[in-house]
């Protein structure tokens, strides 16, 4: 554990390192309390080398001992290194794929061998999920949002294709279970109280469908089958995974989840730091 990787993001700061058995270990802290991260590092004097990436890396640097050796790299490169490492462990590697990184917003990349290009993105992501959930239900805790959403029903709030045809046969190639309008039923009914779980499930559906739709369009543009979805927003989030998986499959693409989805940047920073040490 003399070398660790750190990805100091806008919402969470992620740490990756290998233990005495050379097993990968990960943990995270809220980025609005970087003192916790510094306390973890200071509590482990065996840590001597840091691989660092992320928008708040410089803020964290100010809290750390000057004696620590630092190796910095840009976030996109760190994520690419981490994703490649995770893909090789799980899938045996993918030569070409789309990578959708769902953080506070979502950044979408095209991987072609060793080349890694940012091709699109959206402000819709985990920040949207928590923000809208908080505004509509007063629920700010991400894990509670995910847990409640898993029990909710979207059809009470979303307007579906089947609703538009109201009992008539839905013409091909339309799917009656597709969303015609997220939150679309709300404006068609008298004001009423909605179940919190349903609101959260619907919000999860909105985020998942926007992210997967953009990713699918890019997969079609670059003629690839696999879309790799990463980011801490997927952590213990069954509802969001289900939305993304079903919509991606519907469009005849394959959704890939790597495990430790939010730690690709930290893993990449760790690998980079170890490479720099081995080159000395």
MIDOSE-1310 file (N, C-alpha, C; in nm, 2 decimals, decimal comma, always signed):
residues 280
xxxx	+0,08/-0,12/+0,00/+0,00/+0,00/+0,00/+0,09/+0,13/+0,00; +0,21/+0,12/-0,05/+0,29/+0,24/-0,05/+0,25/+0,33/-0,17; +0,17/+0,28/-0,26/+0,12/+0,35/-0,38/-0,03/+0,34/-0,38; -0,10/+0,46/-0,40/-0,24/+0,46/-0,41/-0,28/+0,55/-0,53
xxxx	-0,40/+0,52/-0,58/-0,46/+0,61/-0,68/-0,57/+0,69/-0,63; -0,58/+0,81/-0,67/-0,69/+0,90/-0,62/-0,76/+0,97/-0,73; -0,89/+0,97/-0,74/-0,97/+1,04/-0,83/-1,06/+1,14/-0,75; -1,02/+1,26/-0,75/-1,09/+1,36/-0,67/-1,19/+1,43/-0,76
xxxx	-1,31/+1,37/-0,76/-1,42/+1,42/-0,85/-1,50/+1,53/-0,78; -1,61/+1,58/-0,86/-1,69/+1,69/-0,81/-1,78/+1,65/-0,69; -1,82/+1,52/-0,69/-1,91/+1,47/-0,58/-1,83/+1,38/-0,48; -1,76/+1,29/-0,54/-1,69/+1,19/-0,45/-1,54/+1,18/-0,49
xxxx	-1,46/+1,16/-0,39/-1,32/+1,13/-0,41/-1,29/+0,98/-0,39; -1,24/+0,92/-0,49/-1,23/+0,77/-0,49/-1,08/+0,74/-0,47; -1,05/+0,63/-0,40/-0,92/+0,58/-0,37/-0,91/+0,44/-0,41; -0,80/+0,40/-0,48/-0,78/+0,26/-0,51/-0,63/+0,22/-0,47
xxxx	-0,62/+0,10/-0,42/-0,48/+0,05/-0,39/-0,49/-0,10/-0,38; -0,37/-0,16/-0,38/-0,36/-0,31/-0,36/-0,32/-0,34/-0,22; -0,38/-0,45/-0,16/-0,34/-0,49/-0,03/-0,22/-0,58/-0,03; -0,19/-0,64/+0,09/-0,08/-0,73/+0,10/-0,09/-0,85/+0,02
xxxx	-0,21/-0,89/-0,02/-0,23/-1,01/-0,11/-0,24/-0,97/-0,25; -0,21/-0,84/-0,28/-0,21/-0,79/-0,42/-0,36/-0,79/-0,47; -0,45/-0,77/-0,38/-0,59/-0,76/-0,42/-0,63/-0,62/-0,43; -0,71/-0,58/-0,53/-0,75/-0,44/-0,54/-0,85/-0,40/-0,44
xxxx	-0,83/-0,29/-0,37/-0,92/-0,24/-0,27/-0,96/-0,10/-0,31; -1,09/-0,06/-0,29/-1,14/+0,07/-0,32/-1,22/+0,13/-0,20; -1,22/+0,26/-0,20/-1,31/+0,33/-0,10/-1,33/+0,47/-0,15; -1,43/+0,54/-0,10/-1,46/+0,68/-0,14/-1,50/+0,76/-0,02
xxxx	-1,49/+0,89/-0,04/-1,52/+1,00/+0,05/-1,59/+1,11/-0,02; -1,68/+1,19/+0,05/-1,74/+1,30/-0,01/-1,64/+1,41/-0,04; -1,64/+1,47/-0,16/-1,54/+1,56/-0,21/-1,56/+1,70/-0,14; -1,67/+1,72/-0,07/-1,69/+1,84/+0,01/-1,62/+1,83/+0,14
xxxx	-1,56/+1,72/+0,17/-1,48/+1,70/+0,29/-1,35/+1,63/+0,26; -1,26/+1,70/+0,19/-1,13/+1,64/+0,15/-1,04/+1,62/+0,27; -1,08/+1,68/+0,39/-1,00/+1,65/+0,51/-1,00/+1,51/+0,54; -1,12/+1,44/+0,51/-1,13/+1,30/+0,54/-1,03/+1,22/+0,46
xxxx	-1,01/+1,26/+0,34/-0,92/+1,19/+0,25/-0,78/+1,21/+0,30; -0,74/+1,33/+0,33/-0,61/+1,36/+0,39/-0,59/+1,29/+0,52; -0,69/+1,27/+0,60/-0,67/+1,20/+0,73/-0,65/+1,05/+0,70; -0,71/+0,99/+0,60/-0,68/+0,85/+0,56/-0,54/+0,84/+0,52
xxxx	-0,49/+0,93/+0,44/-0,35/+0,91/+0,39/-0,25/+0,94/+0,50; -0,28/+1,04/+0,59/-0,19/+1,06/+0,70/-0,19/+0,95/+0,80; -0,30/+0,88/+0,81/-0,31/+0,77/+0,91/-0,23/+0,64/+0,86; -0,18/+0,65/+0,74/-0,11/+0,53/+0,68/+0,03/+0,58/+0,63
xxxx	+0,13/+0,59/+0,72/+0,26/+0,64/+0,68/+0,33/+0,56/+0,58; +0,28/+0,44/+0,55/+0,34/+0,35/+0,45/+0,31/+0,41/+0,31; +0,21/+0,49/+0,30/+0,18/+0,55/+0,17/+0,28/+0,66/+0,14; +0,35/+0,64/+0,03/+0,46/+0,73/-0,01/+0,44/+0,79/-0,15
xxxx	+0,36/+0,72/-0,24/+0,34/+0,76/-0,38/+0,19/+0,77/-0,41; +0,15/+0,88/-0,47/+0,02/+0,91/-0,51/+0,00/+0,92/-0,66; -0,09/+0,85/-0,72/-0,14/+0,88/-0,86/-0,26/+0,96/-0,84; -0,27/+1,08/-0,91/-0,38/+1,17/-0,88/-0,44/+1,22/-1,01
xxxx	-0,58/+1,23/-1,01/-0,65/+1,28/-1,12/-0,78/+1,34/-1,06; -0,86/+1,41/-1,14/-0,98/+1,47/-1,10/-0,98/+1,62/-1,08; -1,09/+1,68/-1,09/-1,10/+1,83/-1,08/-1,06/+1,89/-0,94; -1,07/+1,81/-0,84/-1,04/+1,86/-0,70/-0,90/+1,81/-0,65
xxxx	-0,82/+1,76/-0,74/-0,69/+1,70/-0,70/-0,60/+1,81/-0,64; -0,60/+1,93/-0,70/-0,52/+2,04/-0,65/-0,56/+2,08/-0,51; -0,69/+2,09/-0,49/-0,74/+2,12/-0,36/-0,69/+2,02/-0,25; -0,70/+1,89/-0,29/-0,65/+1,79/-0,20/-0,50/+1,80/-0,18
xxxx	-0,43/+1,84/-0,28/-0,28/+1,85/-0,27/-0,24/+1,95/-0,15; -0,32/+2,05/-0,14/-0,29/+2,15/-0,03/-0,30/+2,10/+0,11; -0,37/+1,99/+0,12/-0,39/+1,93/+0,26/-0,29/+1,81/+0,29; -0,20/+1,78/+0,19/-0,11/+1,67/+0,20/+0,03/+1,71/+0,23
xxxx	+0,10/+1,61/+0,29/+0,24/+1,63/+0,33/+0,32/+1,65/+0,20; +0,41/+1,75/+0,20/+0,50/+1,77/+0,08/+0,59/+1,66/+0,05; +0,62/+1,57/+0,15/+0,71/+1,46/+0,12/+0,66/+1,35/+0,03; +0,53/+1,35/+0,01/+0,47/+1,25/-0,07/+0,50/+1,27/-0,22
xxxx	+0,53/+1,17/-0,29/+0,56/+1,18/-0,43/+0,43/+1,17/-0,51; +0,41/+1,26/-0,60/+0,28/+1,27/-0,68/+0,30/+1,25/-0,82; +0,21/+1,18/-0,89/+0,21/+1,16/-1,03/+0,07/+1,19/-1,08; +0,06/+1,30/-1,16/-0,07/+1,34/-1,20/-0,10/+1,32/-1,34
xxxx	-0,22/+1,29/-1,38/-0,27/+1,27/-1,52/-0,41/+1,32/-1,53; -0,45/+1,35/-1,65/-0,58/+1,41/-1,68/-0,68/+1,30/-1,66; -0,80/+1,34/-1,62/-0,91/+1,25/-1,58/-0,95/+1,15/-1,69; -0,95/+1,20/-1,82/-0,99/+1,11/-1,93/-0,89/+0,99/-1,94
xxxx	-0,76/+1,03/-1,93/-0,66/+0,92/-1,95/-0,67/+0,82/-1,83; -0,69/+0,88/-1,71/-0,70/+0,79/-1,60/-0,81/+0,69/-1,61; -0,93/+0,74/-1,65/-1,05/+0,66/-1,67/-1,02/+0,55/-1,78; -0,96/+0,59/-1,89/-0,93/+0,50/-2,00/-0,84/+0,38/-1,95
xxxx	-0,74/+0,42/-1,87/-0,65/+0,31/-1,82/-0,72/+0,22/-1,72; -0,81/+0,28/-1,64/-0,89/+0,20/-1,55/-0,98/+0,11/-1,62; -1,06/+0,16/-1,71/-1,15/+0,08/-1,79/-1,09/-0,03/-1,86; -0,97/-0,01/-1,93/-0,90/-0,11/-1,99/-0,86/-0,23/-1,90
xxxx	-0,81/-0,19/-1,78/-0,77/-0,29/-1,68/-0,90/-0,37/-1,64; -1,01/-0,30/-1,61/-1,13/-0,37/-1,57/-1,19/-0,46/-1,68; -1,18/-0,41/-1,80/-1,23/-0,49/-1,91/-1,15/-0,62/-1,93; -1,02/-0,61/-1,92/-0,94/-0,73/-1,93/-0,96/-0,83/-1,83
xxxx	-0,99/-0,78/-1,71/-1,02/-0,87/-1,60/-1,16/-0,94/-1,61; -1,25/-0,87/-1,67/-1,39/-0,92/-1,67/-1,43/-0,98/-1,81; -1,40/-0,91/-1,92/-1,44/-0,94/-2,05/-1,33/-1,00/-2,14; -1,21/-1,00/-2,08/-1,09/-1,04/-2,17/-1,05/-0,93/-2,26
xxxx	-1,11/-0,81/-2,24/-1,08/-0,69/-2,32/-1,18/-0,68/-2,43; -1,21/-0,55/-2,47/-1,29/-0,52/-2,58/-1,21/-0,42/-2,67; -1,20/-0,46/-2,80/-1,12/-0,37/-2,89/-1,19/-0,24/-2,91; -1,32/-0,25/-2,94/-1,40/-0,13/-2,97/-1,53/-0,12/-2,89
xxxx	-1,56/-0,01/-2,83/-1,68/+0,00/-2,75/-1,71/+0,15/-2,72; -1,83/+0,18/-2,68/-1,86/+0,31/-2,63/-1,85/+0,30/-2,47; -1,80/+0,40/-2,41/-1,79/+0,41/-2,26/-1,87/+0,53/-2,21; -1,97/+0,51/-2,14/-2,05/+0,61/-2,08/-2,02/+0,62/-1,93
xxxx	-1,96/+0,74/-1,89/-1,92/+0,76/-1,75/-2,02/+0,85/-1,68; -2,10/+0,78/-1,60/-2,21/+0,85/-1,53/-2,17/+0,90/-1,40; -2,12/+1,03/-1,40/-2,08/+1,09/-1,27/-2,19/+1,19/-1,23; -2,15/+1,31/-1,19/-2,24/+1,42/-1,17/-2,32/+1,45/-1,29
xxxx	-2,25/+1,46/-1,40/-2,31/+1,46/-1,54/-2,26/+1,33/-1,61; -2,27/+1,32/-1,74/-2,23/+1,20/-1,81/-2,13/+1,24/-1,92; -2,02/+1,18/-1,93/-1,92/+1,19/-2,04/-1,92/+1,06/-2,12; -1,92/+1,07/-2,25/-1,93/+0,95/-2,33/-1,81/+0,95/-2,43
xxxx	-1,75/+0,83/-2,43/-1,62/+0,82/-2,51/-1,63/+0,70/-2,60; -1,55/+0,70/-2,71/-1,53/+0,59/-2,80/-1,39/+0,53/-2,78; -1,39/+0,40/-2,75/-1,26/+0,33/-2,74/-1,24/+0,25/-2,86; -1,12/+0,27/-2,93/-1,08/+0,20/-3,04/-0,94/+0,15/-3,02
xxxx	-0,93/+0,03/-2,97/-0,79/-0,02/-2,94/-0,73/+0,06/-2,83; -0,62/+0,12/-2,85/-0,56/+0,21/-2,75/-0,60/+0,35/-2,76; -0,68/+0,39/-2,86/-0,72/+0,52/-2,87/-0,85/+0,54/-2,80; -0,87/+0,66/-2,74/-0,98/+0,69/-2,65/-1,02/+0,83/-2,67
xxxx	-1,14/+0,85/-2,73/-1,18/+0,99/-2,77/-1,32/+1,02/-2,71; -1,33/+1,14/-2,65/-1,45/+1,19/-2,60/-1,54/+1,23/-2,71; -1,66/+1,17/-2,73/-1,74/+1,20/-2,84/-1,87/+1,27/-2,81; -1,91/+1,27/-2,68/-2,03/+1,34/-2,65/-2,04/+1,35/-2,49
xxxx	-2,15/+1,41/-2,45/-2,18/+1,42/-2,30/-2,30/+1,49/-2,28; -2,35/+1,49/-2,16/-2,47/+1,56/-2,12/-2,46/+1,59/-1,97; -2,53/+1,70/-1,93/-2,54/+1,74/-1,79/-2,63/+1,65/-1,71; -2,70/+1,56/-1,78/-2,79/+1,46/-1,71/-2,70/+1,35/-1,65
xxxx	-2,71/+1,33/-1,52/-2,63/+1,22/-1,46/-2,67/+1,21/-1,31; -2,57/+1,17/-1,23/-2,60/+1,14/-1,09/-2,64/+1,27/-1,01; -2,58/+1,38/-1,05/-2,62/+1,51/-0,99/-2,76/+1,54/-1,02; -2,81/+1,51/-1,14/-2,95/+1,54/-1,18/-3,04/+1,45/-1,10
xxxx	-3,00/+1,32/-1,08/-3,08/+1,23/-1,01/-3,10/+1,27/-0,87; -3,00/+1,31/-0,80/-3,01/+1,35/-0,66/-3,08/+1,49/-0,65; -3,04/+1,58/-0,74/-3,10/+1,71/-0,74/-3,25/+1,71/-0,76; -3,30/+1,64/-0,86/-3,44/+1,63/-0,88/-3,52/+1,56/-0,77
xxxx	-3,45/+1,45/-0,72/-3,51/+1,37/-0,62/-3,53/+1,46/-0,49; -3,43/+1,54/-0,46/-3,44/+1,63/-0,35/-3,55/+1,73/-0,36; -3,55/+1,79/-0,48/-3,66/+1,90/-0,51/-3,80/+1,84/-0,49; -3,82/+1,72/-0,54/-3,96/+1,67/-0,55/-4,00/+1,59/-0,43
xxxx	-3,90/+1,53/-0,36/-3,94/+1,44/-0,24/-3,87/+1,48/-0,11; -3,77/+1,57/-0,12/-3,70/+1,61/+0,00/-3,60/+1,51/+0,04; -3,57/+1,40/-0,04/-3,48/+1,30/-0,01/-3,34/+1,33/-0,08; -3,24/+1,35/+0,00/-3,11/+1,39/-0,05/-3,01/+1,27/-0,04
xxxx	-3,03/+1,17/+0,03/-2,94/+1,06/+0,05/-2,94/+0,97/-0,07; -2,83/+0,95/-0,14/-2,82/+0,87/-0,26/-2,87/+0,73/-0,24; -2,82/+0,67/-0,13/-2,85/+0,53/-0,11/-3,00/+0,51/-0,08; -3,06/+0,60/-0,01/-3,20/+0,60/+0,02/-3,28/+0,62/-0,10
xxxx	-3,24/+0,71/-0,19/-3,30/+0,73/-0,32/-3,30/+0,60/-0,40; -3,19/+0,54/-0,41/-3,17/+0,41/-0,49/-3,26/+0,30/-0,43; -3,26/+0,29/-0,30/-3,34/+0,19/-0,23/-3,49/+0,21/-0,26; -3,54/+0,33/-0,24/-3,68/+0,36/-0,26/-3,72/+0,34/-0,40
xxxx	-3,64/+0,39/-0,49/-3,67/+0,38/-0,64/-3,69/+0,24/-0,68; -3,61/+0,14/-0,62/-3,62/+0,00/-0,66/-3,76/-0,05/-0,64; -3,84/+0,01/-0,55/-3,98/-0,04/-0,52/-4,09/+0,04/-0,59; -4,05/+0,14/-0,66/-4,15/+0,23/-0,72/-4,20/+0,19/-0,86
xxxx	-4,31/+0,25/-0,91/-4,37/+0,21/-1,03/-4,37/+0,34/-1,12; -4,31/+0,33/-1,24/-4,30/+0,45/-1,33/-4,43/+0,47/-1,40; -4,51/+0,37/-1,43/-4,63/+0,38/-1,51/-4,73/+0,47/-1,45; -4,72/+0,50/-1,32/-4,81/+0,59/-1,25/-4,79/+0,74/-1,29
xxxx	-4,67/+0,76/-1,34/-4,63/+0,90/-1,37/-4,58/+0,92/-1,51; -4,51/+0,83/-1,57/-4,47/+0,84/-1,71/-4,58/+0,81/-1,80; -4,59/+0,88/-1,91/-4,68/+0,86/-2,02/-4,62/+0,76/-2,11; -4,68/+0,64/-2,13/-4,63/+0,53/-2,21/-4,69/+0,53/-2,35
xxxx	-4,63/+0,47/-2,44/-4,68/+0,46/-2,58/-4,82/+0,40/-2,57; -4,84/+0,29/-2,49/-4,97/+0,23/-2,48/-5,08/+0,33/-2,43; -5,04/+0,42/-2,35/-5,14/+0,52/-2,30/-5,19/+0,61/-2,41; -5,10/+0,64/-2,51/-5,14/+0,73/-2,62/-5,25/+0,67/-2,70
xxxx	-5,24/+0,53/-2,72/-5,34/+0,46/-2,81/-5,46/+0,42/-2,73; -5,46/+0,42/-2,60/-5,57/+0,39/-2,51/-5,66/+0,27/-2,56; -5,60/+0,16/-2,55/-5,68/+0,03/-2,57/-5,67/-0,01/-2,72; -5,63/+0,08/-2,81/-5,62/+0,04/-2,95/-5,49/-0,04/-2,97
xxxx	-5,48/-0,11/-3,07/-5,35/-0,19/-3,10/-5,24/-0,09/-3,14; -5,13/-0,11/-3,07/-5,02/-0,02/-3,10/-4,95/-0,07/-3,23; -4,94/+0,02/-3,33/-4,89/-0,02/-3,46/-4,74/-0,05/-3,45; -4,69/-0,15/-3,53/-4,55/-0,18/-3,54/-4,48/-0,06/-3,61
xxxx	-4,36/-0,03/-3,58/-4,27/-0,11/-3,49/-4,27/-0,05/-3,35; -4,37/+0,03/-3,31/-4,37/+0,09/-3,18/-4,39/-0,02/-3,07; -4,32/+0,00/-2,95/-4,34/-0,09/-2,84/-4,43/-0,02/-2,74; -4,54/-0,08/-2,70/-4,63/-0,02/-2,61/-4,57/+0,01/-2,47
xxxx	-4,46/-0,05/-2,43/-4,40/-0,03/-2,30/-4,30/+0,08/-2,30; -4,27/+0,14/-2,42/-4,17/+0,25/-2,43/-4,23/+0,37/-2,37; -4,14/+0,46/-2,31/-4,18/+0,58/-2,26/-4,21/+0,68/-2,37; -4,33/+0,74/-2,37/-4,36/+0,84/-2,47/-4,32/+0,98/-2,41
xxxx	-4,34/+1,00/-2,28/-4,30/+1,12/-2,22/-4,27/+1,10/-2,07; -4,15/+1,13/-2,03/-4,11/+1,12/-1,89/-4,19/+1,22/-1,81; -4,26/+1,17/-1,70/-4,35/+1,25/-1,62/-4,47/+1,30/-1,69; -4,50/+1,25/-1,81/-4,60/+1,30/-1,90/-4,74/+1,29/-1,84
xxxx	-4,77/+1,19/-1,75/-4,91/+1,18/-1,70/-4,94/+1,29/-1,60; -4,84/+1,35/-1,54/-4,87/+1,44/-1,43/-4,95/+1,56/-1,48; -4,92/+1,61/-1,60/-4,99/+1,72/-1,66/-5,12/+1,69/-1,71; -5,16/+1,56/-1,72/-5,29/+1,52/-1,78/-5,39/+1,49/-1,67
xxxx	-5,35/+1,50/-1,54/-5,44/+1,46/-1,43/-5,46/+1,58/-1,34; -5,57/+1,58/-1,26/-5,58/+1,69/-1,16/-5,47/+1,67/-1,06; -5,43/+1,78/-0,99/-5,32/+1,77/-0,89/-5,35/+1,66/-0,79; -5,25/+1,58/-0,75/-5,26/+1,47/-0,66/-5,13/+1,44/-0,59
xxxx	-5,14/+1,37/-0,48/-5,02/+1,32/-0,41/-4,96/+1,20/-0,47; -4,84/+1,20/-0,51/-4,77/+1,08/-0,57/-4,69/+1,01/-0,46; -4,68/+0,88/-0,47/-4,60/+0,80/-0,38/-4,45/+0,84/-0,41; -4,37/+0,86/-0,30/-4,23/+0,90/-0,31/-4,16/+0,80/-0,39
xxxx	-4,18/+0,67/-0,37/-4,10/+0,57/-0,44/-4,13/+0,58/-0,59; -4,25/+0,61/-0,63/-4,29/+0,62/-0,77/-4,21/+0,74/-0,84; -4,21/+0,85/-0,76/-4,14/+0,97/-0,81/-3,99/+0,94/-0,83; -3,93/+0,87/-0,74/-3,79/+0,84/-0,75/-3,76/+0,74/-0,86
xxxx	-3,85/+0,64/-0,88/-3,83/+0,55/-0,99/-3,84/+0,62/-1,12; -3,93/+0,71/-1,13/-3,95/+0,79/-1,26/-3,83/+0,88/-1,29; -3,78/+0,94/-1,18/-3,66/+1,02/-1,20/-3,54/+0,93/-1,24; -3,53/+0,81/-1,19/-3,43/+0,72/-1,23/-3,44/+0,68/-1,37
xxxx	-3,57/+0,66/-1,42/-3,60/+0,63/-1,55/-3,56/+0,74/-1,65; -3,58/+0,86/-1,61/-3,55/+0,98/-1,69/-3,39/+0,98/-1,72; -3,32/+0,97/-1,61/-3,17/+0,97/-1,62/-3,12/+0,85/-1,70; -3,17/+0,73/-1,67/-3,12/+0,62/-1,74/-3,15/+0,62/-1,89
xxxx	-3,27/+0,67/-1,93/-3,31/+0,67/-2,07/-3,23/+0,77/-2,15; -3,21/+0,89/-2,09/-3,13/+0,99/-2,16/-2,99/+0,94/-2,18; -2,92/+0,89/-2,08/-2,79/+0,84/-2,09/-2,78/+0,72/-2,19; -2,87/+0,63/-2,18/-2,86/+0,51/-2,27/-2,90/+0,55/-2,42
xxxx	-2,99/+0,64/-2,43/-3,03/+0,69/-2,57/-2,91/+0,75/-2,64; -2,84/+0,84/-2,57/-2,72/+0,90/-2,63/-2,61/+0,80/-2,66; -2,59/+0,71/-2,57/-2,49/+0,61/-2,58/-2,52/+0,51/-2,70; -2,65/+0,48/-2,72/-2,69/+0,39/-2,83/-2,67/+0,46/-2,96
xxxx	-2,71/+0,59/-2,97/-2,69/+0,66/-3,09/-2,54/+0,66/-3,13; -2,45/+0,68/-3,04/-2,31/+0,68/-3,07/-2,26/+0,54/-3,10; -2,31/+0,44/-3,04/-2,28/+0,30/-3,07/-2,31/+0,27/-3,22; -2,43/+0,32/-3,26/-2,47/+0,30/-3,40/-2,38/+0,38/-3,49
xxxx	-2,35/+0,50/-3,45/-2,26/+0,59/-3,54/-2,13/+0,53/-3,56; -2,07/+0,47/-3,45/-1,94/+0,41/-3,46/-1,94/+0,26/-3,49; -2,06/+0,21/-3,51/-2,08/+0,07/-3,55/-2,01/-0,03/-3,45; -2,05/-0,01/-3,32/-2,00/-0,11/-3,22/-2,12/-0,17/-3,15
xxxx	-2,10/-0,28/-3,09/-2,21/-0,36/-3,02/-2,21/-0,32/-2,87; -2,10/-0,31/-2,81/-2,09/-0,30/-2,66/-2,09/-0,16/-2,61; -2,17/-0,13/-2,51/-2,16/+0,00/-2,44/-2,12/-0,03/-2,29; -2,01/+0,02/-2,25/-1,97/+0,00/-2,11/-2,01/+0,12/-2,03
xxxx	-2,09/+0,09/-1,93/-2,15/+0,19/-1,84/-2,07/+0,19/-1,71; -2,01/+0,31/-1,67/-1,94/+0,32/-1,55/-1,98/+0,44/-1,47; -1,93/+0,46/-1,35/-1,96/+0,58/-1,27/-2,03/+0,54/-1,14; -2,00/+0,62/-1,04/-2,06/+0,60/-0,90/-2,21/+0,60/-0,90
xxxx	-2,27/+0,66/-0,99/-2,42/+0,66/-0,99/-2,48/+0,52/-1,01; -2,40/+0,43/-1,06/-2,45/+0,29/-1,07/-2,43/+0,21/-0,95; -2,36/+0,26/-0,85/-2,32/+0,18/-0,73/-2,45/+0,15/-0,65; -2,47/+0,02/-0,64/-2,59/-0,04/-0,57/-2,72/+0,02/-0,62
xxxx	-2,73/+0,05/-0,75/-2,84/+0,11/-0,80/-2,91/+0,02/-0,90; -2,99/-0,07/-0,85/-3,06/-0,17/-0,93/-3,15/-0,11/-1,03; -3,23/-0,01/-0,99/-3,33/+0,05/-1,08/-3,26/+0,11/-1,20; -3,15/+0,18/-1,18/-3,09/+0,25/-1,29/-3,02/+0,15/-1,39
xxxx	-2,96/+0,05/-1,33/-2,90/-0,06/-1,41/-3,01/-0,13/-1,50; -3,13/-0,16/-1,44/-3,23/-0,22/-1,51/-3,28/-0,14/-1,63; -3,30/-0,01/-1,60/-3,34/+0,08/-1,71/-3,25/+0,08/-1,82; -3,12/+0,10/-1,79/-3,01/+0,11/-1,89/-3,00/-0,03/-1,97
xxxx	-3,00/-0,14/-1,89/-2,99/-0,27/-1,95/-3,11/-0,30/-2,05; -3,23/-0,27/-2,01/-3,34/-0,31/-2,09/-3,35/-0,22/-2,22; -3,32/-0,09/-2,20/-3,33/+0,00/-2,32/-3,21/-0,03/-2,41; -3,09/-0,06/-2,36/-2,98/-0,09/-2,45/-3,01/-0,22/-2,53
xxxx	-3,07/-0,32/-2,46/-3,10/-0,45/-2,52/-3,21/-0,43/-2,63; -3,30/-0,34/-2,60/-3,41/-0,31/-2,69/-3,36/-0,26/-2,82; -3,25/-0,18/-2,82/-3,19/-0,13/-2,94/-3,08/-0,21/-2,99; -3,08/-0,34/-2,95/-2,99/-0,44/-3,00/-2,84/-0,41/-2,98
xxxx	-2,81/-0,35/-2,86/-2,68/-0,33/-2,82/-2,66/-0,40/-2,69; -2,53/-0,42/-2,64/-2,50/-0,50/-2,52/-2,45/-0,41/-2,42; -2,52/-0,40/-2,30/-2,47/-0,32/-2,19/-2,37/-0,40/-2,11; -2,26/-0,34/-2,07/-2,15/-0,40/-1,99/-2,13/-0,32/-1,86
xxxx	-2,14/-0,39/-1,75/-2,11/-0,32/-1,62/-1,99/-0,39/-1,56; -1,89/-0,32/-1,51/-1,76/-0,37/-1,48/-1,75/-0,41/-1,33; -1,84/-0,37/-1,24/-1,81/-0,38/-1,10/-1,71/-0,27/-1,06; -1,73/-0,21/-0,94/-1,65/-0,10/-0,90/-1,65/+0,01/-1,01
xxxx	-1,78/+0,03/-1,06/-1,79/+0,12/-1,17/-1,74/+0,26/-1,15; -1,75/+0,31/-1,03/-1,71/+0,45/-1,00/-1,56/+0,47/-0,98; -1,49/+0,36/-0,99/-1,35/+0,37/-0,95/-1,25/+0,36/-1,06; -1,30/+0,37/-1,19/-1,21/+0,35/-1,30/-1,10/+0,46/-1,30
xxxx	-1,13/+0,58/-1,27/-1,03/+0,69/-1,27/-0,93/+0,66/-1,16; -0,97/+0,62/-1,04/-0,88/+0,60/-0,93/-0,79/+0,48/-0,96; -0,85/+0,37/-1,03/-0,77/+0,26/-1,07/-0,66/+0,30/-1,17; -0,71/+0,38/-1,27/-0,62/+0,43/-1,37/-0,50/+0,51/-1,31
xxxx	-0,53/+0,59/-1,21/-0,43/+0,67/-1,15/-0,33/+0,59/-1,07; -0,38/+0,48/-1,01/-0,30/+0,39/-0,94/-0,20/+0,32/-1,04; -0,25/+0,27/-1,15/-0,17/+0,20/-1,25/-0,06/+0,29/-1,31; -0,10/+0,42/-1,33/-0,01/+0,52/-1,38/+0,10/+0,54/-1,29
xxxx	+0,07/+0,56/-1,16/+0,17/+0,58/-1,06/+0,27/+0,47/-1,05; +0,22/+0,35/-1,05/+0,30/+0,23/-1,05/+0,40/+0,22/-1,17; +0,34/+0,26/-1,28/+0,43/+0,26/-1,40/+0,54/+0,36/-1,39; +0,51/+0,48/-1,33/+0,62/+0,58/-1,32/+0,73/+0,53/-1,22
xxxx	+0,68/+0,46/-1,12/+0,78/+0,41/-1,02/+0,87/+0,30/-1,09; +0,81/+0,21/-1,17/+0,88/+0,11/-1,23/+0,98/+0,16/-1,34; +0,95/+0,28/-1,39/+1,04/+0,34/-1,49/+1,16/+0,41/-1,43; +1,16/+0,43/-1,30/+1,27/+0,50/-1,24/+1,39/+0,41/-1,22
